[in-house]
Amino acid sequence: MAQIPLNQRELPRRIESIYKQIIQASDHAEDHHEFQDDARICRDNLISYLGFREQNLLGIRQELKEKGLADLFQSPTHLLYTLEKILSYLNISLPSQKNLMVSTPYDSRKILKKRTDELFGNRMQPNQPAIMVTVDSKVLNNPNQIEQLILNGMNIARINCAHDDPEIWKQIIDAIRDVEKKLRIEGKYQKTECKIYMDLAGPKVRVGKLPDAPIYVSKGDRLRLYLNSDTEGHSVVEGTPAGVPVTLEKAFRNVRVNDSIFIDDGKIHGIVSQVTKEFVEVEIHSPAPKPVRVKEGKGLNLPDSLLSLNLPALTEKDLADIPFITKHADILGISFVHSPLDLRKLRQELEILKRTDIGVVAKIETKDAIHNLARILLEGLHFNRFGIMLARGDLTVEVGPENLSFVQDEILTICSAAYTPVIWATGVLEKLTKKGIPARAEITDAAYGSRANCIMLNKGPFVVDALKMLVKLLRTVEVIPARQKPLIDLTAQFGVFKK
């Protein structure tokens, strides 16, 4: 149905009403955080943008476009400024307000650049994203790879604390520093140090220890997930489906029949058909028709099962690893953040260790994190350096692949309103990294990631080739403005405004 154009008088009234309602909404924001300077501007702009999206905006966008006025949906970083300019053009006197600081386009670019530089350090080109590369113990036997990564544009080295141990992590860090020192002596590397990013393992649910004999499943099969991690995995035996043990039994406390369960980043999908004290039985819906092997250590996602009620983001292992990370790393990544409470707990730990200056990145990879994103961003402003990682692997499973494009756009937009730098992670140039040949679709995906402030490459035998390709893409691609779409239930922000 075609929209009825707004008349000449109604448009100014609508714009003025939107402006006033944003100011009023800021009074009802649930989280009245007290901030100073840049952090206050970040808070105020985020609250303004969210207040704007709460309004009835039917017809406004097209009318503004037809009159040659700025698109409010394309102005998340300076929304109030844009509204005030439109009101001035329409000869509407600005209502008096002192609640919210107003940032200009210049202010917003300056603040975001400052916050990005403080978190990620120097980049090859000031206006291009930083590049993060995952490294593991394999680089200890291949110092040439470290050298090639540093020389070809790696700004940040990522260590995943779900693997190896502090002794290995220290060896990796020392190897990176040794290569940097060597390159400086040779006159090949005069930049500041490559930053070290360390991801806490978090409460990841994984497939437990499996026998040497492979276990395969395909559509129509049943698979038992044994809640006791010491239970032996097995293939199909007479009268009993295949079974595998899982870690973190408490993750399954809210699992119900008909809940979805995904294994190995969605390669295996099943629906819960039976729940007992000993196991959860799943009817496999995909893959079909070719069977897929269930692999030890692969992650499980339970998007319907309210994991946040039983799994806080910080595990005992994480708490034990934090002192090492604060001593040796520049940036700490907290996995499976569900709400601001997870960040408050981390901040308490950092205060005890007197390392509140360390950079902190919250990984957004669950439905809860999406709905609490605005409150997570507000809590993140309490850190000296703070960013968001868009962990698209788990997000794809959580929201469905058909919704990922929209959701990741919304996350980028909301983060830009808070002037919070974003890491574009998971699957970037994955085929090139692992196989040596890029897929056409992943070239587009990597270029699309240039809208973020940092792009992450995962490890693989051809990671140096992938890094070179990414650098070329970033040098040639024009930054694509984030597409703005109306908020829907997938990304509605919970708990910001009092109803």
N, C-alpha and C positions, 0 to 999 in steps of 0.2 A: 504494500500500500504506500502510495507516494506521501511524503511529508508535506503538510500545509506550511507554506512560507510564513515566517514571522513578519508582521507589519512593521512599518518604519518606527513606530513608537514602542512596540513590544520588545524589540531586540535590546535597546538601551536599558529598559526596565529589567529584562532577564539578566543581562550582564551585571547590572548593579546588584540585583538580588543574589546572584551567585557569589559576588565579592563579599557581600554582607554575611551570607551564610557561612562562608569559609572562616571569616573572622569569629563568628559566633561558635562555630564548631570547635575552634581551637580552645575555647574556654572549657569545652567538655571532653577534651582529650584525657583518656584514662591515665596516661603516664605523664605527670607534670614533672619532668626531669629538669633540674636546674643546671644550665650550662652557661659557659662564657665564650665569647669570641666566636671562632669558626664553628664550634660544636653547637652553639645556639642557633647560628644561621642554618646549619644542617637540620637541626630539629624543626625549626620553624618552616623551612621549605618543604620538608617531608609532610608535616601536619597540614600545610596549605594544600599540597597536592592531593593528599588523601581526602581532605575535606571537599575539594573540588570534585573528586570522583564519586562522592556520596550524593551529589546533586542530580536533579533531573536535567539532563543535557540534551534531550531530544530536540533535534532541529537546529541547535546552536552552531554546530560545526559547519554545516552547509551554508548557513546564513553569513557567518564570518568569512567564509571562503569567497562567496559571491560578492561581498563588499570589499574584498582585497585586504581584509584584516588578518592578523596573526592567528594561527591555529593553536588554540589553547591546549589541545591534546599533544602538540609537538613541543610544549614548553614546560616539561616537568622540572627543569632545573631553575626556572625563573618565572614561575606561574603568576605570583602576585604582581610582579613588575609588568608582565604582559597584560594582565587584567587592568592595571592602573593606566597603562598607555592606551588601551582600547577605550576605557571610560573617558579619558581626557579627549581623545579624538571625537567621541560622541557627545562632547560638551556636558558630561555628567560630573558634578562635583564629587570628589573623593570623600567617602565617609571617614571620619576621624578614627584612627586605630593606633594603639601603641603595643598591642599584644605580640605582633609578629614582625620580625625583621624582614625587610624586602631586599632580595639580592638581584642585581642586574645580570645580564648575560656575561659581562666581563667578570663580575664577582664570582659567578658560579663556575666559570672555566678556571679561574685562578684558584679557588678553594679545592676543586676536584683534583687539579694538577698537583697542588701542594700535598694533599692527602695521599695521592697515588705515589708521588716521589718519596714521601716519608716511609711508606710501607714497602715499596718494591725497589727503591733505589734508582740509580741511573739506568737509562735505556739507550739503545743504539740511536734512536731518534726520539726527541722529547714528546712528540705527538703520537707515537706508535706504542702499542701495548708492549709490556715486558714479556719475556718468554721464560717459562718455567719448564724444567725437564726433570722427570723422575729418574733417579739413579739408585742402584742397589749394589750388593756385594760383588757383582760381576765386574764392575769397573775397577776393582782392586787389582785385577790381573790385566787390565787394559788401560794404562795411563794415557795412551795415545787417544783413546776415545774421549777422556776428560778434556784433553788439550783441544781436540777438534770441537767439542761442545762449547768450550769457553771462547775459542777464536771465532766461532761462527754465530755467536749471538745469544748464548744462554746467560740470562741475568740472574736466575734463581735455580738452585739445585734442590730438588724435593726428595726427602727420605720418608718412606712410609714405615711408621713404627709398628705396623701390624706384622712386619717381617724382620728377621734378624734380631740383633740384641745391641745393647749399648756399646759393647766392644767393637762390633762391626761398624756401627754408626760412626764411632769416633775415627776408625780407620778410613772410612769414606770421606769424612770431613777433612782429615789430615791430607789425604791424597789430593783433594781439590786444592787445598792451600799450597801444597808442594808444587803442583802444576802451575798455579798462578805465580808463585815465586820464581820458578824456572822461566816462565814466559816474560816476566818483568826483566829479569837479568838479560834475556835475549833481545829485549826491546820490542817485543811483539804485543805486549798487553800493558796498557797504562791506566786502565779503568779502575774504579773502586772495586773492592772485593765482590765476588759472586755471593749473593745472599744465600743462606741456608734456611730452607723451609722444612719443618718436621711435622708430619701429620700424626696426631694421636690415633691409636688403633680404633678406639671407640667400641661400642657394644655390637659389633658386627656378628650376625648369626651366620654360621658357616657349616658346611658338610664336614662331619668328623672323619676320623681315620677309617680308610677303606682297605679291603684286601687287595692283593695283587690282581686277582681275576676281575676284569672290567665289568661294570654294571651299566646296562643300557636301558633306556625307556623310550617309548613313543606313544602316540595317541592311543587311548584305550587301555593302557597299562595302569596298574596300581603301584604305588610306591609308599612304603612305610618310613616315616621319619621317627627314629627312636630318640626319646627324650633323655635317656641316659647316654652320655657321650662315650661311655666305656663299652656299650653294646657293639658287637661285631657286625659290620655291614655284610650283606650277602646278596647273591643273585636270586632269581625265582627258584623256590623249592616247592615240592608237591604240596599244594594247598595253601601256600604262603607267598605273597608277592615279594618282590625285591625290597630290601630295606637298607637304610643308611642311618648312622648316628648323626646327631646335630649338636652343636655347641649351644650354650645359653638356654637351658630348659625353660627359664622363666619368661623368655620371649614368647612362649606358646601358651601362656596362661589364659589369654583372652581369645585364642583361636576357636572358631565355631564352624560347624558344618556349613558349606557353601562359600567359605572364605577363599580368596585366591592366594596361591603361594607360587613364587617364582624362584628359580634356581639359576645361578650362573648368568646374571644380568639378563634374565628373561629368556635364555635359550630353552629352558624347560618351564612350562606353565601347567599348573594343575589346580583342581578345586578340591577342597577338603571334603571327604566323604564320611570320615569317622574320626572321633576323638576319644582316646582312652588315657588312662594314667601313664601307660607305658609308651604309647606312640600316637602319632597323627597320621592317618592314612589319606593319601591324595590320589585322585583319579587324574591321570595325565591327559591334558587337552592338546598340547603341542610339545614336541615337534611332530609333524606328520609329512610324509610317511616314513622318512628315514630316521632311524633311532639316533639318539644322542647319548653320549656317555656321561654319567654322573661322576664328577671329579671331586676328589678330596680337596678340602680347603676353599671350595667355591662358595660364594655368598648366597644367602636366602633373603628374599624380601617378602614381607607379610603386610601388604598395604591396607588390608581390611581389619587388622587385628589389634589396633590400639597399642602398639609397642611402647609408646611414650609413658604409659601408665606404669610399666614395670622395668623399663630400661633407661636410666638416666644416662646422659651423654658421656659422663666421666666414670670410667670403670676403675677398679682397684689397680689394674695394670697402668692405666693412664696416669693416675695419681703418683704411681711409682716412677713413671717415665718423665714427668714434668720437670723435676729438678735437673735431670741431664739436659733436657731440651733448653731450659732457660739458661743453662751454662754455655751451651755450644751453638745454639741456633739464633737466627735473627727474627724468624717468624714461626709461630706455633699455630697449627691447624687443629681445630676441635671438630671431631666428626659427629654426625648424627645429632646435631643440635635440634631440639624440639621447641624450646621456648627461651625467654630471657633468663629463666632460672638457671639454665645450664651455663650461661655466660657469667652470671653472678658468682656461681660456685667457682668457676675458673679464676675470676678476678680475685676472689678471696685467697686462692692458692698462690697466685702471683704476688699478692701483697705480703704474704708470709715469707716468700722467697725474695722479696724486695726487687722484683723484676717486672713491675707494671709498665716498664718502657718497652718491653718486647712487643713486636707486631703480633696481632691475633687475627686469624681468619676463621669465620664460622662457615662450615660446609652445609649447604642447603640441599638436602637429599631425601626429605620425607614430606608427606602431606601436612603434618603438623607444622613443620618449619615454614612451608609456603604460607599457610594461614597466619602464622605468627611473625612473618618476615618484618613487618613494620616495627613491631615491638622488639624484635631482635636487633634491628638497626638502631633503635633508640638506646637500647642497652649497650650496644657496641660503641656508642659515642663516649662512653665512660673510659674507654681504652685510649691510650695515646696514639696508637696506630691500629686501624681496624679495617678489615675487608670481608668480602663474601666470596665463597667458592660455589660456582654453579656446577654441582656434581651431577652431570646429565645422565650418567649410567643408571644410578639408583632412581633419579627423578623419572626417567623413561618408564621404569617399572611401576613406580608409585602412581603416576598420573595417566599412564597409557601413552604409547608412541604417537597416537593420533592427536594428543593434546600437548606434546612436548614443545612444539614451536611456539604456541601461544603462551605457555607457562614461562618459558625461558625469556620471552620478550617482556612479559610483565615483571619478572624479577629484575631484569636489566633496567626497566623504566623506574620501578620503585626505588632501586638502589641509586639511580642517577638523581632522583629527587632528594635523597639523603646525602649526596656527594660522597658516596661510599664506593671505593674501587672494587671491581668484580674480576674474578678469575674464571675464564671460560675453560672448563675441564671435561675430560672423558671423551675418548673416541676421536680426538683431533688427529687427522692424517693417520688413522690407525692402520689401515691396510699398507700404506707406504712404510710406516714404522716397522711393521711385522713381516711384510712380504717383499718390500722393495719396489712395489708398483702402486701408484695412487689410484683410487677410484675417483671418477669424475665428481660424484656427489660430495666426497669429503673435501675436495678442493673448494667447492662452494661453501661448505660448512666452515672450513678454516677461515675463509675470507669474511664470512658472516661474523665470526668470532672477533674480528677487528673492532667491533663496537665495544668490546670489553676492555679492561685496563691491563689484563695479563692473560696470556694463552698458555695452557699447559699441554706438553707432550708427554706421553707415557713412554716407558722403556721398551726397547726392542732392538733387534740386530741392525736395523737400518735407521736408527733414530737420528744419526748425523745427517743423513739424506733428508729426512723429514724436517729437521731444523733448517737446513738450507732452503728447502722449498717454502717453509713458512716465512722465512725472512724475505724471500722474493715476493711472496704474496702481499706481505705487509708494506712493501715498498711501492707496490703498484696499485693496490686496491684503494678505492675511495671508501671512506667510512660510510656505511649505510645507516641512515637514521633509523632508530628503533621504531618498528611499526606500533602504533598505539591502537589498542582495541578496548572496548568497554570491559570493565571488570565483570567476570562471571563467577559462579560459585567456586570454580577451580582455584581462583586466586583471591577471593574475598579476604580482607584483612580482619582478623578477630581481635577484640579486646582493646582497640585504640580509642573509640568514642563510646561514651556512656549512652545507652539507649533510653 
